[in-house]
Amino acid sequence: MGILDALSEMCPSVRTRRRIKKRPQLETIEMKVRIDCEGCERRIRKAVEGMRGVTGVEIVPKQNKVSVTGYIADPGKVMRQVARKTGKKVEPWPYVPYDVVAHPYAPGAYDKKAPPGYVRNVVADPNAAPLARASSTEVKYTSAFSDDNPNAACSIM
């Protein structure tokens, strides 16, 4: 195919007739789906594995988490397919690791239902974001009494 591709690039009439399709990138879609039993897990797996472009499915029933990996152009299509085939409520995975959020125990970030080591993604949620972000005065006071700068406290006292 190397010679044919080189020749097709030299001939402008051949190149304009052929449409070059852009393949979707490999991505992972994470969803939150209530998984009660092994039957629910099996139904979700059957709904997703039949889709075109899906290369792998990982289901964690304890966290109610479904991860779909593959060459998928529309993540919403996968979510709609799971909701339609299983009859369950499907939403994007709302949690991020504990280390990513600056103030994990802020009212908008902390969630009792979150799996261990995760908090709610407040950066993506516009309603909870102001509650979880520190103001400039809070940052000044917390950095003044940090272990990284032991002489800063002396200047205040």
Disulfide bonds with the S-S distance in Angstrom:
none
